[in-house]
Amino acid sequence: MELGSIRWLRVLLIGIAAEFALMIVVAPLFLMGGQEAMNIGVSPATLVVFVPFGLWTARPLQSRFILHGVLMGAAGVIFYNAMNFGATLLPGAPPLDLVQLFSPLYLLSHALKLVGGGIGGWLASRRRQSA
């Protein structure tokens, strides 16, 4: 696989944008219902948010639609974890919670970022084929 055939900047920037969009969608869940409501809503919200961003990532491409969508989801995962780790370096911040880091809900949400991005890439490939 050629390194140049992947639109890395596009994947990275849209992955970060998807992560910010997810935060905007999930924040009201936390504000209205607390941690319990957020835990229930974060997984479906993750899938719903990352599908259109995967489509956006792959839509203008000529090939490797699903790969670009999955890589966009991975960029979101990496960005989220970098923010979490970075927040623990702030003065007075609690240490990184390794139990939360490997909880099933946390891992499911990250897996759904990859799946959502892949579905968006697949949708982009279907649109390309029908055009």
MDAnalysis code that builds the backbone (N, CA, C; Angstrom):
import MDAnalysis as mda
import numpy as np

u = mda.Universe.empty(393, n_residues=131, atom_resindex=np.repeat(np.arange(131), 3), trajectory=True)
u.add_TopologyAttr("name", ["N", "CA", "C"] * 131)
u.add_TopologyAttr("resid", np.arange(1, 132))
u.add_TopologyAttr("resname", ["MET", "GLU", "LEU", "GLY", "SER", "ILE", "ARG", "TRP", "LEU", "ARG", "VAL", "LEU", "LEU", "ILE", "GLY", "ILE", "ALA", "ALA", "GLU", "PHE", "ALA", "LEU", "MET", "ILE", "VAL", "VAL", "ALA", "PRO", "LEU", "PHE", "LEU", "MET", "GLY", "GLY", "GLN", "GLU", "ALA", "MET", "ASN", "ILE", "GLY", "VAL", "SER", "PRO", "ALA", "THR", "LEU", "VAL", "VAL", "PHE", "VAL", "PRO", "PHE", "GLY", "LEU", "TRP", "THR", "ALA", "ARG", "PRO", "LEU", "GLN", "SER", "ARG", "PHE", "ILE", "LEU", "HIS", "GLY", "VAL", "LEU", "MET", "GLY", "ALA", "ALA", "GLY", "VAL", "ILE", "PHE", "TYR", "ASN", "ALA", "MET", "ASN", "PHE", "GLY", "ALA", "THR", "LEU", "LEU", "PRO", "GLY", "ALA", "PRO", "PRO", "LEU", "ASP", "LEU", "VAL", "GLN", "LEU", "PHE", "SER", "PRO", "LEU", "TYR", "LEU", "LEU", "SER", "HIS", "ALA", "LEU", "LYS", "LEU", "VAL", "GLY", "GLY", "GLY", "ILE", "GLY", "GLY", "TRP", "LEU", "ALA", "SER", "ARG", "ARG", "ARG", "GLN", "SER", "ALA"])
u.atoms.positions = np.array([
    [0.836, -1.173, 0.000],
    [0.000, 0.000, 0.000],
    [0.883, 1.239, 0.000],
    [0.593, 2.137, -0.884],
    [1.354, 3.381, -0.952],
    [1.005, 4.281, 0.217],
    [2.021, 4.878, 0.803],
    [1.789, 5.796, 1.912],
    [1.045, 7.036, 1.438],
    [1.359, 7.497, 0.253],
    [0.759, 8.721, -0.270],
    [-0.698, 8.576, -0.681],
    [-1.211, 7.355, -0.760],
    [-2.579, 7.182, -1.220],
    [-3.601, 7.387, -0.108],
    [-3.155, 7.578, 1.109],
    [-4.063, 7.845, 2.221],
    [-4.020, 9.335, 2.512],
    [-5.172, 9.934, 2.620],
    [-5.276, 11.365, 2.903],
    [-5.158, 11.587, 4.405],
    [-3.930, 11.565, 4.906],
    [-3.684, 11.589, 6.354],
    [-4.193, 12.860, 7.028],
    [-3.975, 14.006, 6.430],
    [-4.416, 15.249, 7.049],
    [-5.943, 15.286, 7.142],
    [-6.602, 14.852, 6.083],
    [-8.062, 14.797, 6.067],
    [-8.566, 13.855, 7.158],
    [-7.964, 12.682, 7.254],
    [-8.336, 11.689, 8.261],
    [-8.169, 12.270, 9.668],
    [-7.047, 12.898, 9.917],
    [-6.751, 13.439, 11.244],
    [-7.699, 14.580, 11.616],
    [-7.856, 15.548, 10.733],
    [-8.687, 16.711, 11.055],
    [-10.162, 16.343, 11.217],
    [-10.663, 15.480, 10.371],
    [-12.066, 15.089, 10.491],
    [-12.259, 14.187, 11.709],
    [-11.279, 13.377, 12.047],
    [-11.363, 12.570, 13.267],
    [-11.448, 13.439, 14.513],
    [-10.659, 14.503, 14.554],
    [-10.713, 15.440, 15.679],
    [-12.057, 16.163, 15.696],
    [-12.539, 16.576, 14.534],
    [-13.842, 17.248, 14.457],
    [-14.960, 16.320, 14.933],
    [-14.878, 15.041, 14.570],
    [-15.889, 14.077, 15.004],
    [-15.873, 13.928, 16.522],
    [-14.700, 13.933, 17.102],
    [-14.587, 13.811, 18.557],
    [-15.200, 15.025, 19.247],
    [-14.960, 16.222, 18.733],
    [-15.580, 17.423, 19.295],
    [-17.101, 17.374, 19.136],
    [-17.571, 16.913, 17.981],
    [-19.018, 16.795, 17.759],
    [-19.633, 15.810, 18.755],
    [-18.936, 14.717, 19.021],
    [-19.427, 13.742, 19.991],
    [-19.519, 14.370, 21.380],
    [-18.528, 15.164, 21.747],
    [-18.573, 15.838, 23.048],
    [-19.780, 16.767, 23.137],
    [-20.074, 17.465, 22.054],
    [-21.218, 18.376, 22.035],
    [-22.526, 17.606, 22.166],
    [-22.605, 16.433, 21.554],
    [-23.818, 15.613, 21.621],
    [-23.980, 14.981, 23.001],
    [-22.891, 14.536, 23.607],
    [-22.955, 13.801, 24.871],
    [-23.064, 14.734, 26.081],
    [-22.560, 15.942, 25.990],
    [-22.587, 16.861, 27.139],
    [-23.994, 17.078, 27.688],
    [-25.011, 17.290, 26.850],
    [-26.360, 17.456, 27.415],
    [-26.859, 16.214, 28.162],
    [-26.443, 15.036, 27.710],
    [-26.829, 13.822, 28.431],
    [-26.308, 13.865, 29.862],
    [-25.071, 14.277, 30.002],
    [-24.461, 14.365, 31.333],
    [-25.133, 15.457, 32.165],
    [-25.404, 16.602, 31.552],
    [-26.005, 17.717, 32.275],
    [-27.436, 17.410, 32.714],
    [-28.184, 16.678, 31.892],
    [-29.578, 16.377, 32.220],
    [-29.734, 15.171, 33.132],
    [-28.905, 14.148, 32.915],
    [-29.124, 12.910, 33.664],
    [-27.939, 12.394, 34.438],
    [-26.841, 13.109, 34.422],
    [-25.666, 12.672, 35.166],
    [-24.883, 11.579, 34.461],
    [-23.998, 10.978, 35.217],
    [-23.099, 9.952, 34.682],
    [-23.864, 8.736, 34.153],
    [-24.927, 8.359, 34.845],
    [-25.707, 7.186, 34.423],
    [-26.315, 7.390, 33.031],
    [-26.908, 8.553, 32.803],
    [-27.506, 8.845, 31.497],
    [-26.435, 8.898, 30.421],
    [-25.299, 9.470, 30.751],
    [-24.226, 9.539, 29.769],
    [-23.711, 8.140, 29.438],
    [-23.582, 7.282, 30.450],
    [-23.115, 5.918, 30.197],
    [-24.067, 5.159, 29.283],
    [-25.354, 5.414, 29.411],
    [-26.338, 4.736, 28.566],
    [-26.306, 5.298, 27.146],
    [-26.142, 6.601, 27.012],
    [-26.255, 7.234, 25.700],
    [-24.984, 7.360, 24.900],
    [-23.824, 7.171, 25.527],
    [-22.575, 7.459, 24.811],
    [-22.316, 6.475, 23.664],
    [-22.622, 5.209, 23.841],
    [-22.330, 4.243, 22.767],
    [-23.178, 4.479, 21.526],
    [-24.520, 4.584, 21.650],
    [-25.286, 4.873, 20.441],
    [-24.924, 6.225, 19.829],
    [-24.658, 7.205, 20.687],
    [-24.281, 8.528, 20.177],
    [-22.976, 8.457, 19.396],
    [-22.051, 7.659, 19.869],
    [-20.769, 7.515, 19.186],
    [-20.973, 6.993, 17.770],
    [-21.767, 5.957, 17.641],
    [-22.011, 5.383, 16.313],
    [-22.718, 6.397, 15.411],
    [-23.754, 7.045, 15.943],
    [-24.533, 7.994, 15.151],
    [-23.681, 9.182, 14.703],
    [-22.778, 9.649, 15.551],
    [-21.946, 10.808, 15.205],
    [-20.849, 10.429, 14.213],
    [-20.224, 9.274, 14.390],
    [-19.068, 8.942, 13.561],
    [-19.431, 8.466, 12.153],
    [-20.647, 7.998, 11.916],
    [-21.024, 7.579, 10.557],
    [-20.970, 8.755, 9.574],
    [-21.636, 9.882, 9.852],
    [-21.550, 10.972, 8.866],
    [-20.145, 11.552, 8.714],
    [-19.348, 11.511, 9.781],
    [-17.980, 11.995, 9.654],
    [-17.141, 11.034, 8.814],
    [-17.421, 9.735, 8.896],
    [-16.760, 8.770, 8.021],
    [-17.141, 8.991, 6.568],
    [-18.413, 9.296, 6.350],
    [-18.876, 9.619, 4.996],
    [-18.188, 10.868, 4.477],
    [-18.090, 11.872, 5.315],
    [-17.425, 13.123, 4.942],
    [-15.953, 12.882, 4.609],
    [-15.306, 12.029, 5.378],
    [-13.899, 11.728, 5.147],
    [-13.693, 11.064, 3.790],
    [-14.547, 10.117, 3.451],
    [-14.322, 9.283, 2.263],
    [-15.031, 9.767, 1.007],
    [-15.974, 10.655, 1.131],
    [-16.811, 11.049, -0.012],
    [-16.031, 11.528, -1.238],
    [-15.024, 12.384, -1.104],
    [-14.365, 12.876, -2.324],
    [-13.306, 11.922, -2.885],
    [-13.109, 10.791, -2.267],
    [-12.025, 9.888, -2.671],
    [-12.424, 9.023, -3.859],
    [-11.416, 8.397, -4.462],
    [-11.643, 7.495, -5.574],
    [-11.566, 6.029, -5.158],
    [-10.911, 5.751, -4.033],
    [-10.760, 4.378, -3.557],
    [-10.459, 4.388, -2.058],
    [-10.409, 3.208, -1.467],
    [-10.089, 3.012, -0.055],
    [-11.013, 3.797, 0.869],
    [-12.269, 3.744, 0.567],
    [-13.277, 4.502, 1.312],
    [-13.365, 4.022, 2.758],
    [-13.537, 2.719, 2.926],
    [-13.711, 2.158, 4.271],
    [-12.449, 2.356, 5.098],
    [-11.290, 2.160, 4.500],
    [-10.028, 2.372, 5.212],
    [-9.936, 3.801, 5.740],
    [-10.276, 4.757, 4.914],
    [-10.227, 6.151, 5.353],
    [-11.216, 6.410, 6.491],
    [-12.401, 5.818, 6.417],
    [-13.374, 5.978, 7.483],
    [-12.890, 5.380, 8.794],
    [-12.317, 4.175, 8.728],
    [-11.802, 3.526, 9.941],
    [-10.626, 4.317, 10.510],
    [-9.749, 4.791, 9.648],
    [-8.623, 5.603, 10.127],
    [-9.102, 6.901, 10.762],
    [-10.165, 7.481, 10.240],
    [-10.744, 8.673, 10.858],
    [-11.242, 8.346, 12.257],
    [-11.900, 7.197, 12.416],
    [-12.340, 6.758, 13.744],
    [-11.161, 6.551, 14.684],
    [-10.084, 5.978, 14.165],
    [-8.874, 5.772, 14.984],
    [-8.266, 7.110, 15.396],
    [-8.324, 8.088, 14.506],
    [-7.824, 9.424, 14.861],
    [-8.643, 10.001, 16.004],
    [-9.953, 9.762, 16.000],
    [-10.805, 10.206, 17.101],
    [-10.438, 9.524, 18.403],
    [-10.181, 8.221, 18.341],
    [-9.775, 7.465, 19.540],
    [-8.463, 8.016, 20.090],
    [-7.496, 8.209, 19.218],
    [-6.183, 8.705, 19.652],
    [-6.304, 10.110, 20.235],
    [-7.087, 10.966, 19.593],
    [-7.251, 12.331, 20.081],
    [-7.916, 12.339, 21.457],
    [-8.958, 11.539, 21.626],
    [-9.653, 11.486, 22.925],
    [-8.705, 11.018, 24.027],
    [-7.954, 9.970, 23.751],
    [-7.041, 9.449, 24.767],
    [-5.900, 10.416, 25.052],
    [-5.439, 11.119, 24.038],
    [-4.399, 12.132, 24.252],
    [-4.923, 13.258, 25.139],
    [-6.179, 13.661, 24.923],
    [-6.770, 14.693, 25.773],
    [-6.902, 14.206, 27.213],
    [-7.350, 12.956, 27.384],
    [-7.473, 12.394, 28.730],
    [-6.122, 12.345, 29.432],
    [-5.121, 11.855, 28.730],
    [-3.793, 11.769, 29.326],
    [-3.242, 13.159, 29.614],
    [-3.415, 14.074, 28.684],
    [-2.940, 15.440, 28.873],
    [-3.600, 16.112, 30.065],
    [-4.885, 15.824, 30.279],
    [-5.601, 16.425, 31.411],
    [-5.023, 15.964, 32.742],
    [-4.497, 14.751, 32.795],
    [-3.916, 14.259, 34.056],
    [-2.593, 14.952, 34.376],
    [-1.995, 15.606, 33.409],
    [-0.724, 16.293, 33.642],
    [-0.914, 17.688, 34.224],
    [-2.148, 18.177, 34.238],
    [-2.421, 19.494, 34.793],
    [-2.238, 19.481, 36.311],
    [-1.791, 20.588, 36.879],
    [-1.616, 20.642, 38.340],
    [-2.945, 20.398, 39.064],
    [-2.926, 19.518, 40.040],
    [-4.110, 19.225, 40.836],
    [-5.092, 18.258, 40.199],
    [-4.794, 17.764, 39.020],
    [-5.699, 16.836, 38.333],
    [-5.570, 15.443, 38.930],
    [-6.679, 14.693, 38.938],
    [-6.584, 13.308, 39.436],
    [-5.741, 12.460, 38.485],
    [-5.151, 11.390, 38.993],
    [-4.338, 10.521, 38.121],
    [-5.229, 9.784, 37.116],
    [-4.603, 9.254, 36.098],
    [-5.308, 8.501, 35.057],
    [-5.974, 7.280, 35.686],
    [-7.248, 7.087, 35.417],
    [-8.014, 5.980, 35.973],
    [-7.915, 4.778, 35.026],
    [-7.045, 3.827, 35.360],
    [-6.829, 2.675, 34.486],
    [-8.032, 1.741, 34.453],
    [-8.816, 1.719, 35.534],
    [-10.023, 0.888, 35.536],
    [-11.006, 1.406, 34.487],
    [-11.188, 2.725, 34.432],
    [-12.082, 3.314, 33.435],
    [-11.519, 3.121, 32.029],
    [-10.219, 3.216, 31.912],
    [-9.560, 3.123, 30.614],
    [-9.817, 1.786, 29.928],
    [-10.024, 0.733, 30.721],
    [-10.245, -0.594, 30.157],
    [-11.635, -1.138, 30.467],
    [-12.568, -0.258, 30.830],
    [-13.932, -0.713, 31.098],
    [-14.603, -1.110, 29.781],
    [-15.539, -2.063, 29.838],
    [-16.216, -2.491, 28.611],
    [-16.918, -1.348, 27.877],
    [-17.551, -0.439, 28.609],
    [-18.244, 0.680, 27.977],
    [-17.271, 1.580, 27.233],
    [-16.135, 1.850, 27.843],
    [-15.105, 2.696, 27.245],
    [-14.566, 2.049, 25.972],
    [-14.260, 0.764, 26.049],
    [-13.732, 0.045, 24.882],
    [-14.785, -0.067, 23.774],
    [-16.054, -0.279, 24.173],
    [-17.134, -0.349, 23.185],
    [-17.279, 0.976, 22.446],
    [-17.232, 2.073, 23.174],
    [-17.365, 3.384, 22.538],
    [-16.245, 3.624, 21.534],
    [-15.033, 3.236, 21.885],
    [-13.926, 3.412, 20.948],
    [-14.062, 2.484, 19.743],
    [-14.517, 1.265, 19.973],
    [-14.733, 0.343, 18.849],
    [-15.806, 0.885, 17.913],
    [-16.828, 1.517, 18.482],
    [-17.901, 2.070, 17.663],
    [-17.441, 3.275, 16.849],
    [-16.398, 3.954, 17.273],
    [-15.820, 5.031, 16.461],
    [-15.236, 4.441, 15.179],
    [-14.551, 3.315, 15.317],
    [-13.985, 2.642, 14.138],
    [-15.094, 2.107, 13.239],
    [-16.094, 1.477, 13.857],
    [-17.208, 0.910, 13.087],
    [-17.992, 2.024, 12.383],
    [-18.292, 3.098, 13.112],
    [-19.027, 4.221, 12.517],
    [-18.276, 4.833, 11.356],
    [-16.974, 5.028, 11.528],
    [-16.163, 5.552, 10.434],
    [-16.158, 4.616, 9.239],
    [-16.052, 3.307, 9.517],
    [-16.081, 2.318, 8.439],
    [-17.409, 2.294, 7.705],
    [-18.509, 2.409, 8.450],
    [-19.830, 2.451, 7.817],
    [-19.950, 3.703, 6.939],
    [-19.465, 4.830, 7.455],
    [-19.484, 6.056, 6.651],
    [-18.668, 5.902, 5.385],
    [-17.497, 5.258, 5.479],
    [-16.682, 4.996, 4.296],
    [-17.384, 4.072, 3.321],
    [-18.073, 3.072, 3.849],
    [-18.828, 2.152, 2.992],
    [-19.952, 2.891, 2.272],
    [-20.641, 3.769, 3.004],
    [-21.703, 4.566, 2.366],
    [-21.141, 5.439, 1.249],
    [-19.958, 6.001, 1.480],
    [-19.317, 6.814, 0.434],
    [-19.000, 5.959, -0.793],
    [-18.561, 4.719, -0.572],
    [-18.257, 3.840, -1.712],
    [-19.529, 3.475, -2.470],
    [-20.636, 3.297, -1.766],
    [-21.912, 2.988, -2.414],
    [-22.383, 4.175, -3.258],
    [-22.202, 5.381, -2.734],
    [-22.575, 6.568, -3.493],
    [-21.722, 6.712, -4.746],
    [-20.447, 6.394, -4.631],
    [-19.527, 6.480, -5.762],
    [-19.940, 5.482, -6.832],
    [-20.314, 4.258, -6.418],
    [-20.706, 3.238, -7.380],
    [-22.003, 3.579, -8.112],
    [-22.935, 4.212, -7.397],
    [-24.216, 4.523, -8.023],
    [-24.149, 5.772, -8.898],
    [-23.110, 6.574, -8.714],
    [-22.999, 7.819, -9.511],
    [-22.448, 7.584, -10.892],
])
